[in-house]
Amino acid sequence: MDQWRVAVLGDGGVGKTALAVQTYDPTIEDAYCKQFVVDDHMCFVEVIDTAGQEEYATLRDQWVREGQGFILVYSITSRSTFDRLEVFHQSVRRAKRGNPIFLLVGNKCDRLLDREVSREEGAALSWQFGCDFFETSAKTGLNVERVFTALVRALRPTKAISAGTEESAKDVKKKKCIIL
């Protein structure tokens, strides 16, 4: 069974907890766990609901180091939450190095009349970040399951690469070279 730790990042009030709770059963503290099937394969995802406020930056850094995948969330009804995503994106890239797996989520799409961030702007930022983009409604459940399914699909190749590296290292140890 695949096991993943996913951190949900974004400003306070964007709906991070609502997204995590929508499809995941709460366990201890601010982590939510769920077993589900993606492409006929069972997986277990632990979602870390990070605090968006700046006073929790130290804890957020720890959660980022422990995370394998990252969901960057903003509210489509708040331009400022969208504008701050670069801060969260760069924070993860500094902590994880390499190419961390991201998804970009514009939440609260059930409130279209209050929209401040267009779908096109979200799509453009996801292209800039090199990740998939979804608009969701944690209130109605729209696209929430799709977000976590897409993230598992994006994470799976990283497991295959690391497993392949480990196997290659084992194979190297088994082979012996004899010079005559």
C-alpha positions in Angstrom: 0.0 0.0 0.0 1.3 3.5 -0.9 1.7 5.8 2.1 2.0 9.6 1.7 2.3 12.6 3.9 0.7 15.7 2.4 0.9 19.2 3.7 -1.9 21.7 3.0 -0.5 25.3 2.9 -2.1 28.7 2.5 -3.2 31.8 4.4 -5.7 31.5 7.3 -9.3 31.4 6.2 -8.8 29.9 2.8 -10.5 26.6 3.7 -7.5 24.3 4.3 -9.1 22.5 7.2 -12.4 22.3 5.4 -10.7 20.6 2.5 -8.9 18.1 4.8 -12.0 17.3 6.7 -14.2 17.0 3.6 -12.9 13.5 2.7 -10.6 12.6 5.6 -11.3 11.3 9.1 -9.7 13.3 11.8 -7.1 11.6 14.0 -4.8 13.3 16.4 -4.0 17.0 16.4 -4.2 18.6 12.9 -3.6 15.5 10.8 -6.3 13.7 8.9 -6.0 10.2 7.4 -7.8 8.3 4.7 -7.4 5.0 2.9 -8.7 5.0 -0.6 -8.2 3.4 -4.0 -6.5 5.2 -6.8 -6.1 3.4 -10.1 -6.9 0.0 -8.5 -4.2 0.5 -5.9 -4.8 1.0 -2.2 -3.2 4.1 -0.7 -3.0 5.8 2.7 -2.7 9.5 2.9 -2.0 11.6 6.0 -3.0 15.2 5.5 -1.2 17.8 7.6 -3.4 20.8 8.0 -0.8 23.6 8.5 -1.6 26.9 10.2 -1.5 29.8 7.7 -0.7 32.5 10.2 2.9 33.8 10.4 3.2 33.1 14.1 3.1 29.4 13.2 6.0 29.6 10.6 8.3 27.4 12.7 5.8 24.6 12.9 4.9 25.0 9.3 8.6 24.5 8.4 8.7 21.2 10.3 5.5 20.0 8.5 7.0 21.0 5.2 10.2 18.9 5.9 8.0 15.9 6.8 5.7 16.3 3.7 6.0 14.4 0.5 3.4 16.4 -1.4 2.0 19.9 -1.1 -1.3 21.5 -1.7 -1.2 25.3 -2.0 -4.6 26.7 -1.3 -6.0 30.2 -1.8 -9.6 31.5 -1.7 -11.0 32.7 -5.1 -12.8 35.3 -3.0 -9.5 36.9 -1.7 -6.8 38.4 -3.9 -4.4 38.7 -0.9 -4.5 34.9 -0.3 -3.6 34.3 -4.0 -0.8 36.9 -3.9 0.8 35.2 -0.9 1.1 31.8 -2.5 4.6 32.6 -3.9 5.8 32.8 -0.2 4.5 29.3 0.6 5.8 27.9 -2.7 9.3 29.3 -2.1 9.3 28.1 1.5 8.7 24.6 0.4 11.3 24.7 -2.4 13.9 26.0 0.1 13.1 23.3 2.7 12.7 20.3 0.2 15.2 21.2 -2.5 14.8 19.5 -5.8 11.3 19.5 -7.3 8.7 19.0 -4.7 5.3 17.8 -5.9 2.7 20.6 -5.7 -1.0 21.0 -6.5 -2.6 24.5 -6.7 -6.2 24.8 -5.4 -8.5 27.7 -5.7 -11.1 27.1 -3.0 -14.6 28.5 -2.4 -15.7 28.2 -6.0 -19.3 27.9 -4.7 -19.1 31.7 -4.1 -18.7 32.8 -7.7 -20.4 36.2 -7.1 -17.6 37.1 -4.7 -14.7 36.0 -7.0 -11.6 38.2 -6.9 -9.2 35.7 -8.6 -10.1 34.4 -12.1 -9.8 30.8 -13.1 -7.3 31.9 -15.8 -5.0 33.6 -13.1 -5.0 30.3 -11.1 -4.2 28.3 -14.2 -1.4 30.7 -15.1 0.1 30.4 -11.6 -0.1 26.6 -11.7 1.8 26.7 -15.1 4.4 29.0 -13.5 4.7 26.5 -10.5 4.7 23.5 -12.9 1.8 21.8 -11.2 -1.9 20.9 -11.7 -4.7 23.3 -10.8 -8.1 22.7 -9.4 -10.9 24.9 -8.3 -12.8 23.4 -5.4 -15.6 23.9 -2.9 -14.9 22.4 0.4 -18.5 23.4 1.3 -20.1 21.3 -1.5 -17.3 18.8 -2.0 -16.8 19.8 -5.6 -13.4 18.5 -6.9 -12.1 17.7 -3.4 -11.6 14.0 -4.1 -10.1 14.8 -7.5 -7.4 16.9 -5.8 -6.2 14.1 -3.5 -6.4 11.5 -6.3 -4.3 13.8 -8.6 -1.8 14.3 -5.9 -1.4 10.6 -5.3 -0.9 10.1 -9.0 1.7 12.8 -9.1 3.5 11.3 -6.1 3.7 7.7 -7.3 6.5 8.2 -9.9 8.7 9.7 -7.1 8.3 6.4 -5.2 9.2 4.4 -8.2 12.3 6.6 -8.8 13.5 6.2 -5.2 12.7 2.5 -5.2 14.6 2.2 -8.5 17.6 4.0 -7.0 17.6 1.7 -4.0 17.4 -1.4 -6.2 20.2 -0.1 -8.5 22.4 0.4 -5.4 21.8 -3.2 -4.3 22.6 -4.5 -7.8 25.9 -2.6 -7.8 26.9 -4.1 -4.4 26.2 -7.6 -5.8 28.3 -7.2 -8.9 32.0 -7.7 -8.4 34.7 -6.6 -10.7 37.8 -8.7 -11.1 40.8 -7.2 -12.8 43.5 -9.6 -14.1 
